[in-house]
Amino acid sequence: MEIFNIPNRNVLFLAPKQPLIDWVNHVFPDDQPERLEAPLAHDNANIYLIPAEDDPEDSIKWLKSNFRPILEEELLEWCTDTDLWPSPFDWEMFKAWFVISIHTMLVDTVDEEVEREEV
């Protein structure tokens, strides 16, 4: 008997690390400084649904090949002027700037269709 739905997706949990916060504060020196919050603080991380894999290491391999649009999405949340984005724009920077956590179990507790927002 199945109580909830289990979508065929894994979860990528991304939370900022200090280098990202330092960059934001450098780019926007006149704004109130951003502070690093605990990764599990409410609404301090973004969650991405990624292809389902049984082994989190396989998800990391997928992420290593596909991190760029996710990184762009993350940077756009902080700064829409792409000329101010950091360089090099690579996997090493991604790992240095984000707490990365893969979860292979996603449970949908809502018994209705998922609404997709147009972006």
Secondary structure, DSSP 8 states (H G I E B T S, - for coil): --SSB--SEEEEEEEE-HHHHHHHHHH-TTS-------TTSTT-SEEEEEE--SSHHHHHHHHHHHHHHHHHHHHHHH-S-GGGS-SS-SHHHHHHHEEEEEES---B---S-------
